[in-house]
Amino acid sequence: MSGSSLILATSPLVAHAIAPDKALATLPLALQWVATMSATVPASLLMRRFGRRTIFIAGQMIEMSGAALATYAIFAQSFWLFAAAGLIFGTHNAIWQYYRFAAADTASEAFKSRAISFVLAGGVIAAIIGPELAKWSRDLFSPVMFAGGFTAMIGLSVLTILLLSRVDIPVPRAEERASSGRTLSVIARQPTFVVAVLAAMIGYTIMTFVMTATPLAMVSYGHVFDDAAWVIQWHILGMYAPSFFTGHLIKRFGEAWMIFTGAVLMLLCIAVNMSGAGVWHFWGGLVLLGLGWNFLFIGGTTLLTSTHAPAEKAKVQALNDFLVFSMVSAAALASGWVEHSFGWATVNLAGVAPILTVLAALIWLMVMRRRAPGV
C-alpha cells in the first residue's frame, strides 16, 4: 500500500512532465488499473492451485521489476517505458488485493468484517510512508525528479517479502480444489451479490476518477506539489483510518447501512469539491472521498463473502475484482482527459449518477429481503 500511495502521488506529475501529449498524463495509472483488471482472474486461480503465500511473494518480485523499469524510464525521459511500468505495477496490485480475502478466509464468521477492515487499516501507515517517501526522495537524483521514490519501492518490496515469509497462510483444501460449486451465472443472479459488487465497483471507480485528477487539478489552480502530496496523504488516511472500526460498525448495523453511509459521504465530497478550489476545499473533499470509499468497499467486500460457499470463493472473488477493476481502469484512463478537456467541476459531476445507482440498488435489495429473506 505504501508503494501504491507513492505512485498515486507522483505518477500523474511524472507522466505530465514527459508525456508527448499532456492529456495522456493519467495513462500510466490507467494502464496500471487495466493490468490489475486483467490479472485478477489468473491471480485468484493460481492462488487456488499453489496457495496464497507463494503468489503473494511472486507479486512482490513483480513489483520490484516495475519499480526498476519506472526508475530507468524517468532517467531516459521515456513516457512509453514509464507507461509500461504501470502495467507491471497493476499486475502486482491485482495480487495484493487478495490480502483482504486471505484474512476473511481464516476468520470466524463473527470476526470476518473486522478481519477485512484490519487488513485495510494497514493503509494508515501507507498514507504516511508513501507521500512522505515521495517528498523525501523527489530530489534524490536531482536534477532528475521523482526517480528516487521508485527506487525506494524496491526496498518496500523486500521488506514485504520478509514479512510474507513468516506468515502462515493455509493452502486450499483438497475438497476446495476438487469442486467448483454452483456456476457463476447462478451466483451472480443473487440480489446480494449484485449490490455487493456495485458498492465495491462504483465506490472504487468514483474514488479513482476523482483522486487521479486531483494532483492535476491542484497544479492547474496554482497549488504546489507539496500541497498536492499533503492532500493525497490525507485522502489515503481517510480511506484507511476508519478501518479500525468499520468492521465493528458493520457487525452492529449491517453491511447495508455502511454502504448507504459511504454513498452519502461521496455525494458530500462532490458538494465540497464544487464549492471552491482552495487547498482546504481539495483537502475536505478528498477526505470525504476516502471515507466514502472505505464504507462502500469494506461493506461490499464483507457482503460478498456471504454469497458463496468455500469451494466457490476463488471464482467469485476473481469475478468481483475483475468487474471492480474493469471500471477502475476505465475511470483512471478517462480522468486525466476529462480534467484536461472539461475541468475539475465535470470530473466531480460525473460521479453523481453512479452513486445514486448504488443507493437505488440498495433500496431494491432491502425490498427483496423483506419479500424473501436470505436472497
N, C-alpha and C positions, 0 to 999 in steps of 0.2 A: 504493500500500500504506500510506503514511503517513496518508492521509485515511481509509482504511478502519480502521486501528487506532485512530484518534481516535474514529471513530464507535462502534466496539466498546466503548471505554472509557466513553463518555458517553451514548450513545443510550438504554440501559435506564434510566439515572438521570434523564435529562431527561423521558422518557416517563412514568416513575413519578411524577414531581412534577406533571405537568399532565394525566395521564390521568383521565377520569371514573370509571374502574374500575381499581384497581391491578393486577388480573390481566392488563390489556392492556399492561403495561409493555414487553413484548418484541414487540408488534405492529409497530411501525415497522421493527425489524430483520427480522421475519418477512416483511413486505411487500417489504423490500429483496431478500430471497432469492427471493421469488415473481417479482419483476421480473427478477432475474438468470436464473432458470429460463426465463421467457417470452422473454427477449431473446437467449438463447444461439444458437438456430437461425437467426433472421434476421441476427444479427451475423456468424455464420460465412459465410452465403450472400452477404451484402453484401461481405465481405472477398474472397470468390472473384471477385466481379464487379468491384469497384473497387480492390482491393488493401488490404493490412492497414493501412498507414500512414494513409491517408485516413480509415478508420473509427476507428483509434486516436485521431486528433486530434479527430474528431467526438465520441468518447466523453468526452474531457476537457471539451469545451464543455457536454455534458450534465451532467457533474459540477458545473460552476460554477453552472448554473441550480438544481440541487438544493441546493447549499450556500446560495445566496441565499434560497431558499424556507424552508429549515430555520431560518436566522437570523431571518427575519420571523416564522415560527411561534412561536419561543421568545419573542420580544418580545410577540407577540399572545397568548401562552399558549393557542395553538390546537393541541390534540393531533392533530386530524384533518389539519391542514395539515402538521404535523410527520411524520405517518404518510405523507402524500402525497410528501413529500420523500424518504422511504425508497424509494418506487417509482422515483424518478429516480436515486437512488444505485445501486439494483440494476441498472438498465439500463447505467450506467457500469461497474459491476463485471463484468457479462457480457462487455463488450468487452475490458477489460484482462486478463481471464483467458486470453485468447488470446496474450498475450505469450510464454508458455512454448512454445506451439506454433510461433510465429513463429521462436523460437530453434532449435527442433528442425528446422524446415523447411530452414534454411540450414547445419546442422551435418552433418559426415560421420557415417556410421553409428557409428564408434568413439567419437565425441565427443558423440553425441546426448544421452545421460543426463546428462552433465556440463553441457551447454548448458542443459537444463531446470533443473538444480539451481542453476546460477549466476544464472539469471533470478530464481528464488525467493529466492536469497541477498540480493537487494535488500531483502527483508523485515527483515533485521538492522538496517539503518538505520531502516526504518519503525518497528521496535519501540521505538526510542529517540525518534524525532521525534514520532510520533503521540501517545503518552501524555504526553510532556513538553509538547507543544504544548497538549494538553488542560488540563494543570495550569497552565501559564503563562497561558493565555487564559481560564481559568474565570471570573475576576473582571474581565475587560477592560471589560465593560459593566455592572458592578455597579450596582444590585442584581439585574440580570438575569443569571442564571448560565448559563454554557456557550455563550452565543451567539457569543462571540469565537472559539471553536475552529472553528465552521462558517464564519465569515468568513475565517479563515486558510486554509481549504481552497481557496478561490478562488485564492489565491496559489500553492498547491501545483500546481493545475491549469495555471496559466500557465507555471510552470517546466517541467512535463511536456510541454506543447505545444512549448516551445522546444527541449527535448531531442529530441522526436519529429521535429521539422522538419529535424534534422541527421542522422537515421538513414536509411540506405539499405536499405529492405526490398524485395526483389524482388517484382514483381507476378506474379500467376499466369500461367503459360504458356498459349498458345492451346490446346494439347492437353489441358491440365487442365480448361479451361473447356468444351471440346467433348465430353469423355467423362466419364461419372459412374461407370464401372466396375461392379462387382457390386452387387446390391441389398443394402439394409441387412439384410434378413431372412437372407440368406446369411452376411454378415459377422458378424452378432450371434450366430449359432449356433456360432461358434468358441469352444472352451473358454477359449482365451487371452483373447479379448475379454470373456467373462463374468467372469473373475477380475479382469481389468484394471479393468473398470467397478465391480465390487463393492468392490475395495480402495479406489478413489478415493471412491466414493459413501458407503460406510459410515464410512470414516475421516473424511471431511469432515462427515458428518452427526453422528456422536458428538462430534466436536470442537466443532461449533457448538452442539449441545444442552447440553453441559456448560459451555462457555465463556460462552454467553449468560446462563445462570443464575448465573454466579459473582459478578458485582457485586451482584446482588440478594441472594444467599445471604450474602455477606460483610457487607452492611449489616444484614441481619436478625440476624446473630450479633454485632452491635455494633462492627464494624470501620468505620473512616472511609474517605472517598473516596480519599484519597491511598494508603492501603493497597491498595484495590481496583485503582487505576490501576497501582500498582507490580507487583501480581500479574499483571495483564493484560500489562504490559510484558515481564515475564519469560516469560510464556506465548508471546508473539509471538516473542521471541528463541529459545525452544525450538522454535517452528515453523520458523524460517528459518535460524538459525545452522548447523545440520547440513548445509545445502545446499552449503556449501563443500566437503564431502567425500562427500555422499550419492551423487553421480554416480560418483565413483571406486569407492565400495563396490559399487554396482550393477554396474559393469563387472567387478569382481573376483569377486563372489559371486553375481550374478544378481538379477533382479527378485523372484523367489520368496522368497529369503531375506530381502530387505528388507521385503517385505510381511509375512512371518511375524514379524520383529522388531518392526515397527510395531504389529501386533495385540497382541503380548505387552506392549509398553510401555503400550498403552491399558488393558489389564487391570490393570497395576501402578498406573496413575493412579487407577482406580476404588478399588483397595485403599487407597491413601494418602488419598483424599478421604473414605473411610468411617471412617478411623481417628481423626479429630478435626476440630475446627472452628477451630483457631488459624490465625493468618496463615501460619505455616510449613507447615501442612497444605495450605492453599489453594495456596501457592507450589509445593510439591513436586508436588502433583497436577497443577497446570496446566502445569508444565514438562514432566512426563512426557507429558501430553496433547499438547503441541506437538511433542515428539519423535516420538510415535507417528503423528501426522498427517503429519509430514514424510516418514517412511519409506513410509507407505501411499499418500500422494498422489503423490509422485515415482515410487515403484515402479510404481503403477498407470498413471500417465501415460506412463512410458517403455515399459511393456509394451503399452500401447495403440498406440504408433507402429509396432509390429511386426505389427499386424493388418490394415493397409490399404495399398493402392497409392497413389501420389501423386494420381491422379485421384479417389480415394475419400475423401481426407483431410477435405474440408470437411464432408461429411455425417456421417462417422464422429466427428469432433471435436464437431460440433453435437449428435449423439445422446448422446455421452458426457457432455458438460456439461449437457445438458437433464436426463438421468437423475440426475446428481450433484446439481444444484441444485433439482430437484424435491424430493428427500429433505431437502436442507438447509433449504429454505423451510419444510417441514412441521416440522422439528426446531426451528427458530427460533420458529415460531408456538406450538408446544406447550411449549417450555422454560419460559417465564415462568408459564404456567398450572400446569404440573406442580410447579414450585418453590413457587409461592404456595399450591397446594392440598394437596400431599403432602409437600413438604420436599426438602431437599438430598440426603438418602440415596436417595430414589426416583429423582431425576434421574440419579444415578450407576448405580444398579442396572439402569436401563432400557437401559444400553449393553452389558450382558454378552452377551445372546443374539445381537445383530447381530455383535459381534466374533468370537464363536465360529463364526458363519456364514462369515465370511471365512476363518478357519482351515480349516473343513471344505471350502470351495470350493478352497482352495489344495492340500489333500491330493488332492482329486479331479483337479485339473489335473496334479499330479505323476504320478498313476496313468495318466491318459490319455496323457501324454507318453511314458511307458515303453512303452505299447502302440503308439502311433502318433506318433513324433517329428514336431514341426512343427505340431501341431494348434493 
